[in-house]
Amino acid sequence: MDLGERIKRMDSWLLDEVCQPLADKLPERLTAFEVGMSCQLGSLLLSAVSIIAVFVVTGMNDFGNMIFNVLVWALCVTFFIGLGRLRVLVQPGKANPLRYMLISVRIISIPFTFYVIYQAITSPVTFSSAMWFNAFSNIVFVVGLYFISCQPRPPQRRAKEEIWGRVMAPEGSGL
């Protein structure tokens, strides 16, 4: 087994053994995709706070870095919008195609998150708050990616109700 296969197995283990059980325990009305998209939005907000904190700390003197950070954030916003448009692909009772479409993003984002956490730990005191917002943004981003990649629950079968509210038979049972 080569390194690529081991990395894929580790990603599958994280998805199947850690995130999928959490997704299965979510309330019926709240899907794993919605939780993942909420995490993605939270990541965008934490990233924006991080960028604003760097601008405040540096006194907005470094225009080149400021433009670069804003453009990277805009790229993250487009990724969020793109994920939102892929919502129609995730259907209850069917395999989640995003599990395979996002494998490279999930695999790359984990070591990058560890690097950002290392940066936050070793950053100068003046930049530490901004770097920790960035680190939390990356952690929430990874969690969101894994929830988005979870298999959706199959649809619940609703019972037919009689006029007085007694449960008769499940829909589709042929009765």
Secondary structure, DSSP 4 states (H G I P E B T S, - for coil): --HHHHHHHHHHHIIIIIIHHHHHTS-TTS-HHHHHHHHHHHHHHHHHHHHHHHHHHHTT--HHHHHHHHHHHHHHHHHHHHHHHGGGG--TTS--THHHHTHHHHHHHHHHHHHHHHHHHHS-GGGHHHHHHHHHHHHHHHHHHHHHTSPPPPPPPPEEE-TTS-EEEETTS--
